[in-house]
Amino acid sequence: MDESAKRKVDYQEKLELALKVRDQFLEKHPDLQSFQDELDRILAKTVGPENRMKTIAFLIEKKLCELNDSMADLQTSFKKHYNKIKVVNSALVLDNSQSSTGYLH
């Protein structure tokens, strides 16, 4: 077998393994299937490995920005409700700080 044919076989084996691992991952994380579908749809129209990598990097960056926005919303919500949480937690601490004998833990 010449070197070119051997590389083709190695590439095909690596690709099949990568797809198998991806499918196993998606079985464990079905919530990510829509993102994979979006990747597949866009990459089907992308020519060349360099363009494919740039496209993947862009899509991942887009998802990171969405995650960052969600984290900012969560932080804003937390700050808004922090005083209410603080009061409730203080009452719980006082209730749970004494043992049945009346002594502090």
N, CA, C and O atoms as a GROMACS GRO file, in nm:
protein
  420
    1MET      N    1   0.085  -0.117   0.000
    1MET     CA    2   0.000   0.000   0.000
    1MET      C    3   0.090   0.124   0.000
    1MET      O    4   0.181   0.135   0.082
    2ASP      N    5   0.064   0.216  -0.093
    2ASP     CA    6   0.148   0.336  -0.098
    2ASP      C    7   0.109   0.432   0.014
    2ASP      O    8   0.006   0.416   0.079
    3GLU      N    9   0.194   0.532   0.035
    3GLU     CA   10   0.178   0.627   0.146
    3GLU      C   11   0.046   0.704   0.138
    3GLU      O   12  -0.019   0.726   0.240
    4SER      N   13   0.006   0.743   0.020
    4SER     CA   14  -0.118   0.820   0.000
    4SER      C   15  -0.241   0.736   0.041
    4SER      O   16  -0.331   0.786   0.108
    5ALA      N   17  -0.242   0.610   0.001
    5ALA     CA   18  -0.354   0.522   0.036
    5ALA      C   19  -0.358   0.498   0.186
    5ALA      O   20  -0.466   0.493   0.246
    6LYS      N   21  -0.239   0.482   0.247
    6LYS     CA   22  -0.232   0.459   0.391
    6LYS      C   23  -0.287   0.580   0.467
    6LYS      O   24  -0.361   0.564   0.564
    7ARG      N   25  -0.249   0.701   0.423
    7ARG     CA   26  -0.298   0.822   0.489
    7ARG      C   27  -0.450   0.832   0.477
    7ARG      O   28  -0.517   0.874   0.571
    8LYS      N   29  -0.503   0.793   0.361
    8LYS     CA   30  -0.647   0.798   0.338
    8LYS      C   31  -0.720   0.704   0.434
    8LYS      O   32  -0.824   0.739   0.488
    9VAL      N   33  -0.664   0.584   0.453
    9VAL     CA   34  -0.722   0.487   0.545
    9VAL      C   35  -0.715   0.539   0.688
    9VAL      O   36  -0.813   0.532   0.762
   10ASP      N   37  -0.598   0.592   0.728
   10ASP     CA   38  -0.583   0.648   0.863
   10ASP      C   39  -0.682   0.761   0.886
   10ASP      O   40  -0.745   0.769   0.992
   11TYR      N   41  -0.696   0.847   0.787
   11TYR     CA   42  -0.790   0.960   0.798
   11TYR      C   43  -0.933   0.908   0.814
   11TYR      O   44  -1.008   0.957   0.899
   12GLN      N   45  -0.970   0.810   0.733
   12GLN     CA   46  -1.106   0.754   0.738
   12GLN      C   47  -1.132   0.691   0.874
   12GLN      O   48  -1.241   0.707   0.930
   13GLU      N   49  -1.034   0.618   0.928
   13GLU     CA   50  -1.050   0.556   1.060
   13GLU      C   51  -1.066   0.662   1.169
   13GLU      O   52  -1.150   0.648   1.258
   14LYS      N   53  -0.986   0.768   1.163
   14LYS     CA   54  -0.995   0.876   1.261
   14LYS      C   55  -1.130   0.946   1.252
   14LYS      O   56  -1.191   0.980   1.353
   15LEU      N   57  -1.175   0.968   1.130
   15LEU     CA   58  -1.304   1.033   1.109
   15LEU      C   59  -1.418   0.948   1.166
   15LEU      O   60  -1.506   1.000   1.235
   16GLU      N   61  -1.416   0.820   1.137
   16GLU     CA   62  -1.520   0.730   1.188
   16GLU      C   63  -1.520   0.726   1.341
   16GLU      O   64  -1.626   0.726   1.404
   17LEU      N   65  -1.401   0.723   1.401
   17LEU     CA   66  -1.390   0.724   1.547
   17LEU      C   67  -1.444   0.855   1.604
   17LEU      O   68  -1.518   0.855   1.702
   18ALA      N   69  -1.406   0.967   1.541
   18ALA     CA   70  -1.452   1.098   1.589
   18ALA      C   71  -1.604   1.108   1.581
   18ALA      O   72  -1.668   1.160   1.673
   19LEU      N   73  -1.663   1.059   1.474
   19LEU     CA   74  -1.809   1.063   1.459
   19LEU      C   75  -1.876   0.974   1.563
   19LEU      O   76  -1.981   1.009   1.617
   20LYS      N   77  -1.816   0.859   1.591
   20LYS     CA   78  -1.871   0.768   1.692
   20LYS      C   79  -1.867   0.834   1.830
   20LYS      O   80  -1.964   0.828   1.905
   21VAL      N   81  -1.755   0.897   1.863
   21VAL     CA   82  -1.742   0.966   1.993
   21VAL      C   83  -1.841   1.081   2.001
   21VAL      O   84  -1.903   1.102   2.105
   22ARG      N   85  -1.855   1.156   1.892
   22ARG     CA   86  -1.952   1.266   1.889
   22ARG      C   87  -2.094   1.215   1.914
   22ARG      O   88  -2.168   1.273   1.993
   23ASP      N   89  -2.131   1.107   1.847
   23ASP     CA   90  -2.266   1.051   1.864
   23ASP      C   91  -2.289   1.004   2.007
   23ASP      O   92  -2.398   1.023   2.062
   24GLN      N   93  -2.189   0.943   2.067
   24GLN     CA   94  -2.201   0.901   2.207
   24GLN      C   95  -2.218   1.022   2.299
   24GLN      O   96  -2.298   1.018   2.393
   25PHE      N   97  -2.143   1.127   2.272
   25PHE     CA   98  -2.153   1.250   2.351
   25PHE      C   99  -2.294   1.309   2.339
   25PHE      O  100  -2.353   1.350   2.439
   26LEU      N  101  -2.346   1.313   2.217
   26LEU     CA  102  -2.480   1.370   2.195
   26LEU      C  103  -2.589   1.286   2.260
   26LEU      O  104  -2.693   1.338   2.300
   27GLU      N  105  -2.566   1.155   2.269
   27GLU     CA  106  -2.663   1.070   2.340
   27GLU      C  107  -2.670   1.107   2.487
   27GLU      O  108  -2.778   1.105   2.547
   28LYS      N  109  -2.556   1.141   2.545
   28LYS     CA  110  -2.551   1.181   2.686
   28LYS      C  111  -2.598   1.324   2.707
   28LYS      O  112  -2.641   1.360   2.816
   29HIS      N  113  -2.589   1.408   2.603
   29HIS     CA  114  -2.624   1.549   2.612
   29HIS      C  115  -2.718   1.589   2.497
   29HIS      O  116  -2.678   1.665   2.409
   30PRO      N  117  -2.841   1.537   2.497
   30PRO     CA  118  -2.932   1.563   2.386
   30PRO      C  119  -2.968   1.711   2.368
   30PRO      O  120  -3.013   1.752   2.261
   31ASP      N  121  -2.949   1.791   2.473
   31ASP     CA  122  -2.978   1.933   2.463
   31ASP      C  123  -2.883   2.005   2.365
   31ASP      O  124  -2.912   2.116   2.322
   32LEU      N  125  -2.772   1.942   2.331
   32LEU     CA  126  -2.675   2.001   2.238
   32LEU      C  127  -2.698   1.959   2.093
   32LEU      O  128  -2.626   2.002   2.003
   33GLN      N  129  -2.799   1.874   2.070
   33GLN     CA  130  -2.825   1.825   1.935
   33GLN      C  131  -2.859   1.939   1.840
   33GLN      O  132  -2.817   1.937   1.724
   34SER      N  133  -2.935   2.038   1.885
   34SER     CA  134  -2.972   2.149   1.796
   34SER      C  135  -2.848   2.227   1.753
   34SER      O  136  -2.840   2.273   1.639
   35PHE      N  137  -2.751   2.244   1.843
   35PHE     CA  138  -2.626   2.311   1.807
   35PHE      C  139  -2.550   2.228   1.705
   35PHE      O  140  -2.495   2.283   1.610
   36GLN      N  141  -2.545   2.096   1.724
   36GLN     CA  142  -2.478   2.009   1.627
   36GLN      C  143  -2.547   2.016   1.492
   36GLN      O  144  -2.481   2.018   1.388
   37ASP      N  145  -2.680   2.020   1.492
   37ASP     CA  146  -2.754   2.030   1.366
   37ASP      C  147  -2.722   2.161   1.294
   37ASP      O  148  -2.708   2.163   1.172
   38GLU      N  149  -2.710   2.269   1.372
   38GLU     CA  150  -2.674   2.398   1.315
   38GLU      C  151  -2.533   2.393   1.254
   38GLU      O  152  -2.510   2.442   1.143
   39LEU      N  153  -2.440   2.332   1.327
   39LEU     CA  154  -2.304   2.314   1.275
   39LEU      C  155  -2.305   2.235   1.145
   39LEU      O  156  -2.242   2.275   1.046
   40ASP      N  157  -2.375   2.124   1.144
   40ASP     CA  158  -2.380   2.038   1.025
   40ASP      C  159  -2.438   2.112   0.906
   40ASP      O  160  -2.387   2.102   0.794
   41ARG      N  161  -2.546   2.187   0.930
   41ARG     CA  162  -2.613   2.261   0.822
   41ARG      C  163  -2.519   2.366   0.762
   41ARG      O  164  -2.510   2.378   0.640
   42ILE      N  165  -2.451   2.440   0.848
   42ILE     CA  166  -2.362   2.547   0.799
   42ILE      C  167  -2.237   2.488   0.735
   42ILE      O  168  -2.194   2.535   0.629
   43LEU      N  169  -2.178   2.387   0.797
   43LEU     CA  170  -2.053   2.330   0.744
   43LEU      C  171  -2.075   2.256   0.612
   43LEU      O  172  -1.980   2.240   0.535
   44ALA      N  173  -2.196   2.211   0.587
   44ALA     CA  174  -2.225   2.144   0.460
   44ALA      C  175  -2.206   2.239   0.342
   44ALA      O  176  -2.181   2.196   0.230
   45LYS      N  177  -2.218   2.369   0.370
   45LYS     CA  178  -2.204   2.470   0.264
   45LYS      C  179  -2.065   2.536   0.264
   45LYS      O  180  -2.039   2.625   0.183
   46THR      N  181  -1.977   2.493   0.354
   46THR     CA  182  -1.846   2.556   0.369
   46THR      C  183  -1.741   2.473   0.296
   46THR      O  184  -1.734   2.351   0.310
   47VAL      N  185  -1.658   2.542   0.218
   47VAL     CA  186  -1.556   2.474   0.138
   47VAL      C  187  -1.419   2.495   0.202
   47VAL      O  188  -1.382   2.607   0.238
   48GLY      N  189  -1.344   2.388   0.214
   48GLY     CA  190  -1.206   2.394   0.260
   48GLY      C  191  -1.192   2.388   0.411
   48GLY      O  192  -1.274   2.442   0.484
   49PRO      N  193  -1.087   2.319   0.456
   49PRO     CA  194  -1.067   2.300   0.600
   49PRO      C  195  -1.045   2.431   0.676
   49PRO      O  196  -1.089   2.444   0.790
   50GLU      N  197  -0.976   2.526   0.614
   50GLU     CA  198  -0.952   2.654   0.684
   50GLU      C  199  -1.082   2.730   0.706
   50GLU      O  200  -1.107   2.783   0.814
   51ASN      N  201  -1.166   2.734   0.604
   51ASN     CA  202  -1.295   2.800   0.618
   51ASN      C  203  -1.385   2.728   0.718
   51ASN      O  204  -1.460   2.791   0.792
   52ARG      N  205  -1.376   2.596   0.720
   52ARG     CA  206  -1.456   2.519   0.815
   52ARG      C  207  -1.413   2.550   0.959
   52ARG      O  208  -1.497   2.566   1.047
   53MET      N  209  -1.282   2.558   0.982
   53MET     CA  210  -1.232   2.589   1.116
   53MET      C  211  -1.273   2.730   1.158
   53MET      O  212  -1.311   2.752   1.273
   54LYS      N  213  -1.265   2.826   1.066
   54LYS     CA  214  -1.307   2.962   1.097
   54LYS      C  215  -1.456   2.966   1.130
   54LYS      O  216  -1.498   3.038   1.221
   55THR      N  217  -1.534   2.890   1.057
   55THR     CA  218  -1.678   2.886   1.080
   55THR      C  219  -1.708   2.825   1.217
   55THR      O  220  -1.791   2.876   1.291
   56ILE      N  221  -1.640   2.716   1.250
   56ILE     CA  222  -1.660   2.653   1.380
   56ILE      C  223  -1.620   2.749   1.492
   56ILE      O  224  -1.692   2.761   1.591
   57ALA      N  225  -1.507   2.818   1.476
   57ALA     CA  226  -1.463   2.914   1.577
   57ALA      C  227  -1.566   3.026   1.594
   57ALA      O  228  -1.594   3.068   1.706
   58PHE      N  229  -1.622   3.073   1.483
   58PHE     CA  230  -1.723   3.179   1.490
   58PHE      C  231  -1.848   3.130   1.564
   58PHE      O  232  -1.902   3.201   1.649
   59LEU      N  233  -1.894   3.011   1.532
   59LEU     CA  234  -2.015   2.958   1.596
   59LEU      C  235  -1.993   2.934   1.745
   59LEU      O  236  -2.082   2.959   1.826
   60ILE      N  237  -1.876   2.887   1.782
   60ILE     CA  238  -1.845   2.867   1.924
   60ILE      C  239  -1.839   3.002   1.995
   60ILE      O  240  -1.889   3.016   2.107
   61GLU      N  241  -1.778   3.101   1.930
   61GLU     CA  242  -1.772   3.235   1.990
   61GLU      C  243  -1.913   3.292   2.009
   61GLU      O  244  -1.941   3.356   2.110
   62LYS      N  245  -2.000   3.268   1.912
   62LYS     CA  246  -2.139   3.314   1.921
   62LYS      C  247  -2.207   3.250   2.042
   62LYS      O  248  -2.278   3.319   2.117
   63LYS      N  249  -2.187   3.121   2.062
   63LYS     CA  250  -2.246   3.052   2.177
   63LYS      C  251  -2.188   3.104   2.308
   63LYS      O  252  -2.260   3.116   2.408
   64LEU      N  253  -2.058   3.135   2.310
   64LEU     CA  254  -1.996   3.191   2.430
   64LEU      C  255  -2.054   3.328   2.463
   64LEU      O  256  -2.074   3.360   2.580
   65CYS      N  257  -2.081   3.407   2.361
   65CYS     CA  258  -2.145   3.538   2.384
   65CYS      C  259  -2.286   3.521   2.442
   65CYS      O  260  -2.326   3.595   2.531
   66GLU      N  261  -2.359   3.424   2.390
   66GLU     CA  262  -2.492   3.395   2.444
   66GLU      C  263  -2.482   3.352   2.591
   66GLU      O  264  -2.563   3.394   2.674
   67LEU      N  265  -2.384   3.269   2.622
   67LEU     CA  266  -2.363   3.224   2.759
   67LEU      C  267  -2.326   3.342   2.848
   67LEU      O  268  -2.375   3.353   2.961
   68ASN      N  269  -2.241   3.430   2.799
   68ASN     CA  270  -2.201   3.548   2.874
   68ASN      C  271  -2.322   3.637   2.902
   68ASN      O  272  -2.336   3.690   3.013
   69ASP      N  273  -2.410   3.655   2.803
   69ASP     CA  274  -2.532   3.733   2.823
   69ASP      C  275  -2.622   3.669   2.929
   69ASP      O  276  -2.680   3.739   3.012
   70SER      N  277  -2.632   3.538   2.925
   70SER     CA  278  -2.712   3.466   3.025
   70SER      C  279  -2.653   3.483   3.165
   70SER      O  280  -2.727   3.501   3.262
   71MET      N  281  -2.522   3.477   3.174
   71MET     CA  282  -2.456   3.495   3.304
   71MET      C  283  -2.478   3.638   3.356
   71MET      O  284  -2.499   3.657   3.476
   72ALA      N  285  -2.474   3.737   3.268
   72ALA     CA  286  -2.498   3.875   3.308
   72ALA      C  287  -2.641   3.891   3.357
   72ALA      O  288  -2.665   3.960   3.457
   73ASP      N  289  -2.737   3.829   3.288
   73ASP     CA  290  -2.877   3.833   3.332
   73ASP      C  291  -2.893   3.768   3.469
   73ASP      O  292  -2.964   3.819   3.555
   74LEU      N  293  -2.826   3.656   3.488
   74LEU     CA  294  -2.832   3.586   3.616
   74LEU      C  295  -2.773   3.671   3.727
   74LEU      O  296  -2.828   3.677   3.837
   75GLN      N  297  -2.661   3.736   3.699
   75GLN     CA  298  -2.598   3.822   3.798
   75GLN      C  299  -2.688   3.939   3.835
   75GLN      O  300  -2.700   3.974   3.952
   76THR      N  301  -2.752   4.000   3.735
   76THR     CA  302  -2.844   4.110   3.760
   76THR      C  303  -2.961   4.063   3.847
   76THR      O  304  -3.000   4.131   3.941
   77SER      N  305  -3.015   3.948   3.813
   77SER     CA  306  -3.126   3.892   3.891
   77SER      C  307  -3.083   3.862   4.034
   77SER      O  308  -3.157   3.888   4.129
   78PHE      N  309  -2.963   3.808   4.049
   78PHE     CA  310  -2.912   3.777   4.182
   78PHE      C  311  -2.899   3.905   4.265
   78PHE      O  312  -2.941   3.908   4.381
   79LYS      N  313  -2.842   4.010   4.206
   79LYS     CA  314  -2.825   4.136   4.278
   79LYS      C  315  -2.960   4.194   4.318
   79LYS      O  316  -2.975   4.251   4.426
   80LYS      N  317  -3.057   4.179   4.231
   80LYS     CA  318  -3.192   4.231   4.256
   80LYS      C  319  -3.255   4.162   4.377
   80LYS      O  320  -3.325   4.226   4.456
   81HIS      N  321  -3.232   4.033   4.390
   81HIS     CA  322  -3.297   3.953   4.494
   81HIS      C  323  -3.206   3.920   4.611
   81HIS      O  324  -3.245   3.847   4.701
   82TYR      N  325  -3.084   3.974   4.611
   82TYR     CA  326  -2.986   3.939   4.713
   82TYR      C  327  -3.035   3.970   4.854
   82TYR      O  328  -3.020   3.887   4.944
   83ASN      N  329  -3.092   4.087   4.874
   83ASN     CA  330  -3.137   4.124   5.009
   83ASN      C  331  -3.245   4.029   5.060
   83ASN      O  332  -3.245   3.994   5.178
   84LYS      N  333  -3.335   3.988   4.973
   84LYS     CA  334  -3.440   3.892   5.014
   84LYS      C  335  -3.377   3.758   5.052
   84LYS      O  336  -3.416   3.697   5.151
   85ILE      N  337  -3.281   3.715   4.973
   85ILE     CA  338  -3.213   3.587   4.999
   85ILE      C  339  -3.136   3.596   5.130
   85ILE      O  340  -3.136   3.501   5.210
   86LYS      N  341  -3.070   3.708   5.153
   86LYS     CA  342  -2.990   3.728   5.273
   86LYS      C  343  -3.077   3.717   5.398
   86LYS      O  344  -3.037   3.653   5.495
   87VAL      N  345  -3.194   3.779   5.397
   87VAL     CA  346  -3.284   3.775   5.512
   87VAL      C  347  -3.334   3.633   5.536
   87VAL      O  348  -3.335   3.587   5.650
   88VAL      N  349  -3.376   3.564   5.432
   88VAL     CA  350  -3.425   3.427   5.446
   88VAL      C  351  -3.314   3.337   5.498
   88VAL      O  352  -3.338   3.258   5.590
   89ASN      N  353  -3.195   3.347   5.442
   89ASN     CA  354  -3.084   3.262   5.486
   89ASN      C  355  -3.044   3.291   5.630
   89ASN      O  356  -3.009   3.199   5.704
   90SER      N  357  -3.049   3.417   5.673
   90SER     CA  358  -3.017   3.451   5.812
   90SER      C  359  -3.112   3.383   5.907
   90SER      O  360  -3.071   3.331   6.011
   91ALA      N  361  -3.240   3.381   5.873
   91ALA     CA  362  -3.340   3.315   5.958
   91ALA      C  363  -3.312   3.165   5.965
   91ALA      O  364  -3.325   3.105   6.071
   92LEU      N  365  -3.274   3.105   5.852
   92LEU     CA  366  -3.243   2.962   5.851
   92LEU      C  367  -3.121   2.931   5.935
   92LEU      O  368  -3.117   2.831   6.006
   93VAL      N  369  -3.021   3.017   5.927
   93VAL     CA  370  -2.898   2.996   6.006
   93VAL      C  371  -2.931   3.001   6.154
   93VAL      O  372  -2.883   2.917   6.231
   94LEU      N  373  -3.011   3.098   6.194
   94LEU     CA  374  -3.048   3.108   6.336
   94LEU      C  375  -3.128   2.986   6.380
   94LEU      O  376  -3.106   2.935   6.490
   95ASP      N  377  -3.220   2.940   6.296
   95ASP     CA  378  -3.302   2.824   6.332
   95ASP      C  379  -3.218   2.697   6.342
   95ASP      O  380  -3.246   2.612   6.427
   96ASN      N  381  -3.117   2.684   6.258
   96ASN     CA  382  -3.038   2.561   6.251
   96ASN      C  383  -2.910   2.566   6.333
   96ASN      O  384  -2.834   2.469   6.335
   97SER      N  385  -2.885   2.677   6.400
   97SER     CA  386  -2.757   2.692   6.468
   97SER      C  387  -2.756   2.628   6.606
   97SER      O  388  -2.650   2.613   6.666
   98GLN      N  389  -2.872   2.592   6.658
   98GLN     CA  390  -2.876   2.533   6.791
   98GLN      C  391  -2.909   2.384   6.781
   98GLN      O  392  -2.991   2.343   6.699
   99SER      N  393  -2.845   2.308   6.864
   99SER     CA  394  -2.874   2.165   6.868
   99SER      C  395  -2.997   2.143   6.955
   99SER      O  396  -3.052   2.238   7.011
  100SER      N  397  -3.039   2.020   6.965
  100SER     CA  398  -3.157   1.990   7.048
  100SER      C  399  -3.132   2.020   7.196
  100SER      O  400  -3.227   2.033   7.273
  101THR      N  401  -3.008   2.032   7.234
  101THR     CA  402  -2.975   2.065   7.374
  101THR      C  403  -2.975   2.214   7.399
  101THR      O  404  -2.964   2.259   7.513
  102GLY      N  405  -2.988   2.294   7.289
  102GLY     CA  406  -2.991   2.439   7.306
  102GLY      C  407  -2.856   2.503   7.287
  102GLY      O  408  -2.845   2.625   7.288
  103TYR      N  409  -2.750   2.423   7.270
  103TYR     CA  410  -2.617   2.479   7.249
  103TYR      C  411  -2.594   2.508   7.101
  103TYR      O  412  -2.653   2.443   7.014
  104LEU      N  413  -2.509   2.605   7.074
  104LEU     CA  414  -2.473   2.638   6.937
  104LEU      C  415  -2.380   2.530   6.882
  104LEU      O  416  -2.299   2.473   6.955
  105HIS      N  417  -2.394   2.502   6.753
  105HIS     CA  418  -2.306   2.405   6.686
  105HIS      C  419  -2.170   2.464   6.667
  105HIS      O  420  -2.082   2.398   6.612
   0.00000   0.00000   0.00000
